[in-house]
């Protein structure tokens, strides 16, 4: 249960990111890398937890890349 709580926390953090947010950068890198670690540790847990963690990691990673691209294109980063 603790594992899913951590995944949920990072998902909720990523949901707050918007275009031009100061969180995009170091905080977003930390969130994506932490989710990656949670996905790797979920391999030894219940398969359902792995699937959930992997999906959340994929979505958060895609959002972070998209927001970084917009920031770079607009010259904010």
C-alpha angles and dihedrals in degrees: 000000000000090000093056090046090058092047090051092049092054092045091053089048091053092047089064093057115108136173108292095014114154088224091073105099122032097014093046091048089052092049094049093046092047090051089050089055091048090052091051092049091047090065088080093045132071111315091235091060090051092052092049093046092047093050093048091048091051094049095045091047092051092049092048092050091047094050091046090051091051091048092050093046091051093045098244095120 
